[in-house]
Amino acid sequence: METRLIYQALWKDLAAEKSMIFLSGPRQVGKTTFMQEILAKEYPHTTYFNWDILDNKKTLLQDPYFFQSVDIEGGARPLVILDEIHKYRQWKNYLKGVYDKFHDRFSFAILGSGRLDISKRAGDAMTGRFLEMHLFPFTVAELSHPKTELKQFLKDPFSGMDLSDAAQSDSIWKELFNLGGFPEPFLSGKESTWRRWSANYGRQIIREDMRSINEIKLIDDIETLFSLLPTRVGSPISINNLATDLQVSFPAVKNWLNLFDYFYLTFRISPWTKKISRAILKEKKLYLFNYPLITDAAARFENMVALELLRAVRSWNEWGWGDFGLHYLRNKDKKEVDFLLTKDHLPLLLIETKLTDTTPASALLEFQSMLKIPAVQLVHTPGTVRRVISGRSGDVGVFSASRWLASLP
């Protein structure tokens, strides 16, 4: 069993500051396993509650503070895991009361997927009472060791980015490319397991989770929309075009795409502009969490890199290391660079993806000349680690994605 060390370290840091942590992430990404089988070992006693289990639900309704009967030994805090509690109609007021009464005696883990994210947006009853953490599918950065320190990475994104064992990181990258990073199919090592798992995964979320929270009636149209998305990965998404293809309204498609994001079926990144208001109006690029659905190799490769970068940015922000962002760049001439990392909304690092081409892309060089920041081109081909003198605004690092991303903080 993978011990998910990078998330253990983040949890410990957050839990030392606040006794209630909201742990969110895609369904079947391993949140319950992470808490019950990995983190629970660090606590003297663990109480697990799941709203979907009828007996658990009855227990809470009859005795809201059922967990307080646990004997506290030596002043150590027991862990209380509340899974799917957001389905309880009064969940925000309940957690507010729990925190105010027991925050100095217990540690609380609030688990949920997209519905938890949506519920958190509704109301401010929990303001100041929790910290947030996300659990992602496996990435090459999580599964490879060692890593560079963020301070070193920000200073020089070239050196120190080939620390991991090349054969190991290449093997992990290949497995992720074929199976994705969700624990069940990845740990099986079998594409047949991924196919069976994937056939039910998206359908279950659309027909059960999305339908239950939004009372959606056009389920077939939503499934059709989701089936179109693997061919649109890596390109700015036109809601108008999708609405025309499906013969439904613009607001309907916009709402469905938002729900895909909320339920961790997809994620989108916005273009970077100096004025944030302009970026909001421009088309975003869309990516999948279950990226083996993408048949085009170049698009799947770009999606993998996007997920690795999203994991890094989310983690850096949750560690409190700064205000980091993930964007892409596109000018009026439609020249584009796949990714731009930002800090405090200022450009930090340009990243371009190519399956095999190790010659720095012209758009990458052009944007680097404008922004005066480091640039990296990642290729799918293993064994590439070199530095190219651009002759304009500094060097461009050309790396195999498996090596460079494996060392990402």
BAKE-67386 format. One line per field, with one value per residue (C-alpha): x, y, z. Coordinates in pm, 1 decimal, always signed. Last residue first. Layout:
<pts>
x (X_...)
y (Y_...)
z (Z_...)
</pts>
This chain:
<pts>
x (+835.2_+884.5_+1162.8_+953.0_+828.7_+1171.6_+1253.8_+922.9_+871.7_+1193.6_+1373.3_+1455.9_+1561.3_+1556.2_+1829.6_+1814.9_+1634.3_+1733.2_+2021.8_+1816.3_+2103.6_+1954.7_+1994.8_+1971.6_+1808.4_+1631.8_+1638.6_+1271.0_+1055.5_+741.6_+900.6_+896.0_+1007.5_+1108.2_+1128.9_+1283.1_+1145.0_+1201.8_+832.2_+862.0_+1165.7_+1017.5_+694.3_+885.3_+1102.9_+802.6_+615.4_+911.1_+909.4_+1241.1_+1389.2_+1350.8_+1050.7_+930.8_+582.8_+598.5_+491.2_+566.3_+628.8_+689.2_+794.3_+722.0_+480.5_+318.9_-22.6_+122.4_+335.7_+261.9_+324.2_+252.7_+143.2_+80.1_+244.5_+37.7_+54.5_-302.1_-196.1_-395.0_-183.0_-217.6_-59.1_-169.7_-243.4_-150.2_-136.3_+71.5_-10.1_+272.2_+434.7_+128.0_+150.1_-196.1_-70.2_+228.6_+0.7_-247.0_+34.7_+204.9_-111.2_-205.2_+141.0_+118.6_-236.2_-128.7_+168.2_-65.3_-305.1_-22.1_+71.7_-289.6_-313.7_+5.6_-102.2_-450.5_-676.8_-782.5_-982.3_-641.5_-681.5_-907.8_-858.5_-946.5_-830.2_-997.7_-847.0_-1032.7_-1193.9_-1157.7_-1397.8_-1232.1_-889.4_-1001.2_-1106.0_-765.5_-587.6_-224.6_-341.7_-295.2_-528.7_-753.0_-704.9_-981.0_-1034.6_-1238.6_-1419.0_-1342.9_-1705.6_-1687.0_-1514.4_-1774.9_-2040.5_-1896.8_-1904.8_-2270.3_-2359.8_-2188.5_-2357.4_-2699.8_-2632.6_-2541.0_-2865.3_-2895.4_-2850.9_-2562.2_-2324.2_-2451.9_-2406.9_-2054.6_-1968.8_-2103.4_-1917.5_-1592.4_-1316.9_-962.5_-762.8_-564.6_-840.0_-1117.1_-1112.2_-1148.9_-1444.1_-1699.3_-1798.1_-1867.4_-2116.9_-2290.2_-2318.9_-2472.3_-2715.8_-2823.6_-2872.7_-3110.8_-3315.2_-3076.8_-3201.4_-2882.4_-2747.7_-2882.4_-2816.6_-2453.7_-2378.9_-2581.2_-2608.0_-2305.9_-2076.8_-2176.6_-2132.7_-1787.4_-1666.0_-1850.1_-1660.3_-1343.1_-1322.2_-1376.2_-1128.2_-872.6_-890.4_-829.9_-530.7_-370.0_-111.8_-362.9_-213.0_-297.6_-653.6_-754.7_-538.8_-649.8_-336.2_-397.3_-353.5_-152.1_+25.5_+56.3_+233.4_+470.9_+545.5_+620.4_+865.0_+1039.3_+1063.2_+1224.1_+1468.1_+1578.0_+1630.2_+1520.5_+1744.2_+1697.2_+1536.3_+1824.0_+1938.2_+1683.8_+1406.9_+1663.8_+1569.4_+1208.2_+1316.6_+1580.7_+1325.9_+1076.2_+1322.1_+1415.5_+1265.3_+1397.1_+1212.9_+935.4_+573.3_+438.0_+612.8_+508.4_+148.8_-107.7_-460.0_-497.1_-586.0_-676.5_-642.7_-840.5_-813.9_-1103.6_-1279.8_-1204.8_-1529.4_-1746.6_-2082.0_-1986.9_-2259.3_-2272.9_-1927.4_-1842.8_-2137.3_-1998.4_-1659.5_-1824.3_-2037.9_-1726.9_-1569.9_-1592.3_-1408.7_-1411.6_-1118.4_-1151.6_-888.3_-1027.1_-988.8_-919.0_-1161.6_-1438.7_-1715.7_-1656.1_-1562.6_-1863.7_-2100.8_-1968.6_-1973.7_-2344.9_-2429.1_-2260.4_-2408.8_-2773.7_-2900.8_-2669.6_-2519.9_-2213.7_-2131.7_-2000.1_-1726.3_-1669.1_-1338.0_-1278.1_-916.0_-829.6_-617.8_-333.6_-371.7_-217.2_-508.5_-841.3_-1115.4_-1367.2_-1720.3_-1692.8_-1755.2_-2135.4_-2158.6_-2474.4_-2641.6_-2973.5_-2919.3_-2555.4_-2629.8_-2909.8_-2675.9_-2409.5_-2664.3_-2774.5_-2426.8_-2422.1_-2344.5_-2011.0_-1846.6_-1501.8_-1367.7_-991.2_-790.3_-434.6_-355.4_-62.6_-182.7_-502.6_-299.1_-237.5_-518.3_-819.3_-730.8_-559.0_-802.1_-1095.4_-939.8_-826.5_-888.8_-1214.2_-1417.8_-1208.6_-1064.1_-1142.1_-1002.1_-1150.7_-930.0_-1052.5_-801.1_-610.8_-241.2_-74.7_-333.1_-212.7_+151.5_+62.5_-168.1_+100.5_+354.5_+106.9_+14.6_+373.0_+410.6_+125.7_+181.2_+133.2_+0.0)
y (+1989.0_+1873.1_+1610.7_+1353.6_+1633.6_+1686.0_+1318.9_+1185.3_+1497.1_+1431.0_+1760.5_+2061.2_+2361.5_+2693.0_+2943.5_+3317.8_+3605.3_+3597.7_+3374.0_+3066.4_+2862.5_+2515.3_+2306.1_+1932.2_+1631.0_+1388.3_+1017.0_+934.9_+1069.7_+1244.5_+1585.4_+1884.1_+2230.4_+2462.6_+2841.8_+3086.0_+3443.2_+3761.5_+3806.6_+3920.8_+3714.0_+3411.8_+3463.4_+3451.8_+3157.3_+2949.0_+3051.9_+2935.9_+2593.8_+2480.1_+2198.9_+1873.7_+1754.0_+1414.9_+1447.4_+1820.8_+2016.2_+2382.9_+2530.1_+2898.0_+2986.4_+3267.9_+3519.9_+3745.7_+3662.8_+3647.5_+3363.5_+3234.6_+2911.2_+2940.3_+2645.2_+2537.7_+2827.9_+2971.9_+3172.8_+3253.5_+3579.7_+3766.5_+3606.1_+3284.9_+3195.5_+2924.1_+2934.8_+2770.3_+2982.5_+3023.5_+3241.7_+3160.7_+2889.5_+2837.7_+2459.0_+2470.1_+2703.9_+2483.6_+2177.4_+2333.1_+2448.2_+2107.8_+1907.9_+2144.4_+2102.9_+1722.5_+1740.9_+1969.1_+1743.6_+1445.9_+1646.5_+1747.1_+1380.1_+1283.2_+1554.0_+1435.2_+1069.9_+1125.2_+861.2_+1061.2_+841.2_+759.9_+1108.8_+1025.6_+1365.6_+1533.8_+1867.3_+2183.4_+2505.3_+2824.2_+3073.0_+3438.9_+3640.5_+3558.5_+3636.6_+3989.5_+4058.8_+3940.5_+4224.1_+4140.4_+3840.7_+3469.9_+3234.6_+3021.7_+2662.2_+2404.8_+2088.0_+1783.1_+1487.9_+1638.7_+1677.5_+2058.5_+2069.5_+1847.6_+2059.8_+2376.7_+2210.8_+2123.2_+2481.8_+2628.5_+2369.4_+2462.7_+2837.6_+2809.6_+2631.0_+2286.3_+2161.0_+1932.3_+2050.6_+2407.0_+2411.7_+2272.2_+2543.5_+2819.0_+2679.8_+2713.9_+2533.8_+2657.2_+2354.8_+2109.0_+1851.1_+1887.1_+1525.7_+1392.4_+1633.5_+1488.2_+1197.8_+1446.2_+1630.2_+1305.3_+1212.8_+1553.6_+1510.6_+1171.1_+1318.4_+1589.1_+1592.3_+1745.3_+1772.6_+1963.1_+1777.2_+1430.5_+1435.2_+1534.1_+1262.8_+973.3_+974.7_+1194.1_+1046.4_+689.4_+740.6_+886.5_+586.3_+293.9_+241.3_+369.0_+78.7_-186.2_-20.0_+42.8_-321.9_-434.8_-197.8_-394.8_-274.0_-334.8_-47.7_+198.5_+73.1_+95.1_+391.3_+653.7_+778.6_+694.8_+345.9_+382.3_+715.7_+644.2_+314.6_+483.2_+762.2_+511.5_+326.1_+647.8_+756.9_+427.0_+409.2_+768.9_+747.6_+1083.0_+1388.6_+1525.4_+1857.2_+1977.2_+2226.4_+2355.1_+2529.6_+2763.8_+3000.6_+2888.5_+2524.2_+2585.9_+2745.7_+2469.9_+2202.1_+1940.0_+1596.4_+1248.2_+1028.6_+929.5_+826.2_+1169.7_+1352.7_+1083.2_+1153.2_+938.5_+1078.3_+1394.1_+1458.6_+1818.2_+2001.7_+2282.9_+2439.9_+2474.5_+2701.1_+3045.4_+3064.2_+2758.3_+2937.0_+3125.1_+3016.3_+2800.5_+2763.3_+2481.9_+2284.3_+2287.9_+2159.5_+1891.2_+1786.5_+1747.1_+1488.9_+1456.5_+1397.5_+1610.3_+1510.3_+1623.7_+1633.5_+1620.6_+1796.5_+2164.4_+2181.7_+2016.0_+2268.8_+2531.3_+2268.1_+2046.5_+2343.5_+2472.7_+2118.5_+2084.3_+2430.9_+2345.2_+1994.2_+2088.9_+1909.1_+1612.5_+1529.2_+1733.8_+1460.4_+1243.7_+1106.8_+1241.9_+1110.7_+1177.4_+1151.8_+1124.8_+1404.1_+1308.7_+1442.6_+1134.7_+911.8_+1048.5_+791.4_+801.7_+891.2_+1218.5_+1049.9_+1038.8_+1419.2_+1438.0_+1156.2_+1045.2_+1203.7_+1099.2_+737.4_+711.2_+825.9_+578.6_+295.5_+399.7_+411.4_+691.0_+949.1_+777.2_+799.4_+671.4_+712.1_+685.8_+640.4_+712.7_+896.1_+860.2_+521.3_+691.9_+866.9_+558.4_+301.9_+509.2_+852.7_+759.6_+474.9_+714.9_+968.6_+711.3_+877.2_+683.4_+1003.9_+1303.5_+1523.8_+1698.2_+1675.9_+1947.1_+1972.6_+2055.0_+2081.9_+2377.5_+2464.0_+2130.3_+1962.6_+2165.6_+2060.3_+1698.8_+1686.9_+1827.9_+1566.7_+1283.4_+1420.5_+1404.3_+1057.9_+888.2_+553.4_+341.6_+0.0)
z (-478.7_-839.7_-857.7_-1045.8_-1272.2_-1424.0_-1469.2_-1607.4_-1817.9_-2007.4_-1997.7_-2214.6_-2005.9_-2188.2_-2115.7_-2076.9_-2237.8_-2601.1_-2703.5_-2625.7_-2486.4_-2452.0_-2136.5_-2147.9_-1987.8_-2221.1_-2134.8_-2174.8_-2461.7_-2335.8_-2369.8_-2135.8_-2249.7_-1967.8_-1957.7_-1710.7_-1694.8_-1897.0_-1980.7_-2342.8_-2443.1_-2267.0_-2460.2_-2789.8_-2691.5_-2588.9_-2903.7_-3117.1_-2952.2_-2805.6_-3014.9_-2820.3_-3020.1_-2891.1_-2738.4_-2680.6_-2372.2_-2295.2_-1949.0_-1867.9_-1512.1_-1263.8_-1413.4_-1149.4_-1005.0_-650.8_-782.4_-1132.1_-1321.7_-1692.2_-1900.6_-2260.2_-2439.1_-2721.4_-3039.5_-3139.0_-3312.1_-3047.0_-2773.6_-2573.4_-2239.4_-1996.5_-1626.4_-1295.1_-979.3_-664.9_-364.4_-126.3_+86.6_+304.8_+283.8_+127.0_-144.7_-222.3_-230.5_-472.8_-702.4_-700.6_-764.2_-1047.0_-1201.2_-1199.8_-1337.1_-1623.7_-1707.1_-1736.1_-1954.0_-2189.4_-2228.7_-2294.2_-2561.3_-2730.8_-2719.0_-2865.0_-2710.5_-2404.7_-2163.7_-2008.7_-1848.1_-1554.6_-1387.7_-1715.4_-1862.1_-1990.6_-2124.0_-2038.7_-2274.5_-2189.0_-1971.9_-1640.5_-1785.6_-1869.2_-1509.5_-1384.4_-1565.5_-1632.2_-1828.2_-1775.9_-1956.6_-1734.3_-1625.6_-1613.3_-1413.2_-1500.3_-1338.9_-1000.2_-892.6_-883.6_-1223.5_-1391.2_-1217.7_-1371.9_-1714.0_-1658.1_-1562.0_-1868.9_-2090.9_-1951.2_-1966.5_-2339.3_-2422.6_-2577.6_-2932.8_-2828.2_-3100.4_-3070.7_-2692.8_-2736.0_-2986.9_-2761.8_-2460.9_-2649.9_-2458.6_-2516.2_-2632.3_-2422.7_-2398.2_-2657.7_-2781.6_-2426.3_-2375.7_-2615.7_-2387.8_-2108.0_-2326.9_-2420.1_-2052.7_-1983.7_-2272.9_-2138.5_-1790.7_-1910.0_-1587.7_-1336.6_-979.6_-893.3_-593.7_-658.9_-1032.5_-995.0_-741.2_-880.7_-1260.1_-1331.8_-1065.1_-1147.6_-1522.1_-1473.1_-1274.4_-1429.6_-1754.9_-1589.0_-1345.0_-1611.5_-1848.2_-1569.6_-1462.6_-1822.8_-1838.4_-1556.0_-1302.7_-1024.0_-822.3_-1099.3_-1156.4_-788.6_-685.0_-938.0_-1114.1_-1477.5_-1623.3_-1945.0_-1888.3_-1515.8_-1585.4_-1829.7_-1582.9_-1307.0_-1531.6_-1636.2_-1270.6_-1168.4_-1459.8_-1408.9_-1031.9_-897.2_-865.3_-1216.2_-1125.4_-905.4_-1162.8_-1412.8_-1215.2_-1053.9_-770.3_-749.0_-749.4_-483.2_-249.0_-331.8_-220.3_-477.5_-453.1_-369.7_-452.0_-690.3_-622.9_-532.0_-815.4_-1063.6_-969.1_-786.5_-786.7_-578.6_-213.8_-133.3_+198.0_+356.3_+699.4_+937.9_+1188.2_+1049.7_+851.7_+917.0_+923.7_+606.9_+370.3_+61.4_-85.5_+152.5_+18.5_-335.0_-222.1_-8.7_-304.8_-514.3_-286.7_+88.2_+413.2_+727.5_+950.5_+1310.8_+1586.5_+1940.0_+2277.6_+2202.6_+1910.3_+2114.6_+2182.0_+1914.0_+1657.8_+1720.0_+1720.7_+1388.5_+1253.0_+1333.1_+1202.3_+872.7_+851.0_+906.4_+597.3_+648.4_+308.5_+404.8_+658.7_+372.9_+600.8_+952.1_+1081.7_+1453.8_+1567.4_+1937.8_+2089.2_+2320.1_+2676.3_+2834.9_+2747.6_+2625.7_+2681.2_+2397.7_+2509.9_+2318.0_+1981.8_+2014.5_+2020.1_+1809.4_+2009.1_+1857.2_+1515.5_+1516.2_+1603.6_+1349.8_+1072.7_+1176.4_+1170.0_+820.9_+670.8_+411.1_+680.5_+748.6_+1090.6_+1190.6_+1544.6_+1584.4_+1904.5_+2016.0_+1689.9_+1447.4_+1323.4_+1204.1_+933.7_+719.7_+730.8_+832.0_+692.8_+368.5_+309.4_+346.6_+107.5_-151.1_-487.5_-520.4_-560.1_-650.1_-377.0_-50.3_+303.3_+527.4_+835.2_+1187.5_+1475.1_+1330.4_+1345.7_+1420.2_+1197.8_+898.4_+936.6_+1008.8_+707.5_+477.4_+587.1_+543.1_+199.6_+73.0_+225.5_+40.2_+217.3_-93.5_+0.0)
</pts>
